[in-house]
């Protein structure tokens, strides 16, 4: 009983999802009705005679059908590279990293200079107009 139910459900779903150009002998709507109302006979009939399982897959366009479909391999337009495979993108990351490192070094040097000025008693350029305590 469970096997019959499983066969019927599988045949019904397969009938619903099969493209129209892969169905033989009857229209798709008729096959759906046959499988739905005659579970055992309709399911077996669908498996035996309903679907073209031989050449339909070879006749369809390659998946996904898009801008590269129909081109021979050597004429196929190049797809964009993933960011981690693109040398230009990786070089721009390296340049950005170097710029950030340089900026960090400048900030650290400026911080050391200011700390040294504070240790000496505030004789820096910011303190020229102020009276000393």
C-alpha positions as CSV (number, residue, x, y, z in Angstrom):
1,X,0.0,0.0,0.0
2,X,2.8,2.4,0.9
3,X,4.7,1.5,-2.3
4,X,1.6,2.2,-4.4
5,X,1.2,5.6,-2.7
6,X,4.9,6.4,-3.2
7,X,4.7,5.4,-6.9
8,X,1.6,7.5,-7.4
9,X,3.0,10.6,-5.7
10,X,6.3,10.3,-7.6
11,X,4.6,9.8,-11.0
12,X,2.2,12.7,-10.3
13,X,5.0,15.1,-9.3
14,X,7.1,13.9,-12.3
15,X,4.2,14.5,-14.6
16,X,3.6,18.0,-13.3
17,X,7.2,19.0,-13.5
18,X,8.1,17.5,-16.9
19,X,8.3,20.1,-19.7
20,X,5.7,19.8,-22.4
21,X,8.3,19.0,-25.1
22,X,9.4,15.8,-23.2
23,X,5.9,14.3,-23.0
24,X,4.8,11.6,-25.5
25,X,1.4,10.4,-26.8
26,X,-1.0,12.6,-24.9
27,X,-1.1,16.3,-23.8
28,X,0.3,17.1,-20.4
29,X,-3.2,17.9,-18.9
30,X,-4.5,14.5,-20.0
31,X,-1.5,12.7,-18.4
32,X,-2.0,14.6,-15.1
33,X,-5.7,13.6,-15.1
34,X,-4.9,9.9,-15.9
35,X,-2.2,9.7,-13.1
36,X,-4.5,11.6,-10.6
37,X,-7.6,9.5,-11.1
38,X,-6.1,6.1,-11.9
39,X,-3.2,5.8,-9.4
40,X,-1.9,2.4,-10.2
41,X,-2.6,2.2,-14.0
42,X,-2.0,5.9,-14.6
43,X,1.4,5.8,-12.8
44,X,2.6,2.7,-14.6
45,X,1.4,4.2,-17.9
46,X,3.2,7.4,-17.2
47,X,6.4,5.6,-16.5
48,X,6.2,3.4,-19.6
49,X,4.7,5.7,-22.2
50,X,4.4,9.2,-20.9
51,X,7.8,10.7,-20.8
52,X,10.4,10.8,-23.5
53,X,13.5,9.7,-21.5
54,X,15.9,9.2,-24.4
55,X,16.6,12.2,-26.6
56,X,14.8,15.1,-25.1
57,X,17.6,16.1,-22.7
58,X,20.1,16.1,-25.6
59,X,18.0,18.3,-27.8
60,X,17.5,21.1,-25.2
61,X,19.7,24.1,-24.9
62,X,22.5,23.8,-22.4
63,X,21.7,25.0,-18.9
64,X,21.7,27.8,-18.1
65,X,20.7,29.2,-21.4
66,X,22.1,32.6,-21.5
67,X,24.7,34.7,-23.3
68,X,27.2,31.8,-23.4
69,X,24.8,29.3,-24.9
70,X,25.5,28.3,-28.4
71,X,29.1,29.4,-28.5
72,X,31.9,26.9,-29.1
73,X,34.2,26.8,-26.1
74,X,37.0,28.9,-27.8
75,X,34.5,31.7,-28.8
76,X,32.7,31.9,-25.5
77,X,32.8,35.4,-24.0
78,X,34.9,35.5,-20.8
79,X,32.9,35.6,-17.6
80,X,34.0,38.1,-14.9
81,X,36.4,36.6,-12.4
82,X,35.5,36.2,-8.8
83,X,37.1,39.0,-6.6
84,X,39.6,36.6,-5.1
85,X,40.7,35.5,-8.6
86,X,41.0,38.9,-10.2
87,X,44.6,40.2,-10.2
88,X,43.5,43.8,-10.6
89,X,41.2,43.6,-7.6
90,X,43.9,41.9,-5.5
91,X,46.5,44.6,-6.5
92,X,44.0,47.4,-5.5
93,X,43.6,45.7,-2.1
94,X,47.4,45.7,-1.7
95,X,47.7,49.4,-2.7
96,X,44.9,50.3,-0.2
97,X,46.7,48.2,2.5
98,X,50.0,50.0,1.8
99,X,48.3,53.4,1.9
100,X,46.7,52.5,5.3
101,X,50.0,51.3,6.6
102,X,51.7,54.6,5.6
103,X,48.9,56.6,7.2
104,X,49.3,54.6,10.4
105,X,53.0,55.1,10.5
106,X,52.5,58.9,10.1
107,X,50.0,58.9,12.9
108,X,52.3,56.9,15.2
109,X,55.3,59.3,14.4
110,X,53.0,62.3,15.1
111,X,51.9,60.7,18.4
112,X,55.5,60.0,19.4
113,X,56.5,63.6,18.6
114,X,53.6,65.0,20.6
115,X,54.3,62.7,23.6
116,X,58.0,63.8,23.5
117,X,56.9,67.5,23.4
118,X,54.7,66.9,26.5
119,X,57.6,65.2,28.3
120,X,59.8,68.2,27.6
121,X,57.3,70.5,29.1
122,X,55.2,71.6,26.2
123,X,57.7,73.6,24.2
124,X,56.0,72.7,20.9
125,X,54.7,75.0,18.3
126,X,51.2,75.0,19.8
127,X,52.7,76.5,23.1
128,X,54.6,79.4,21.6
129,X,52.0,82.1,22.5
130,X,51.1,80.8,26.0
131,X,52.8,81.8,29.2
132,X,54.7,79.1,31.0
133,X,53.4,78.1,34.5
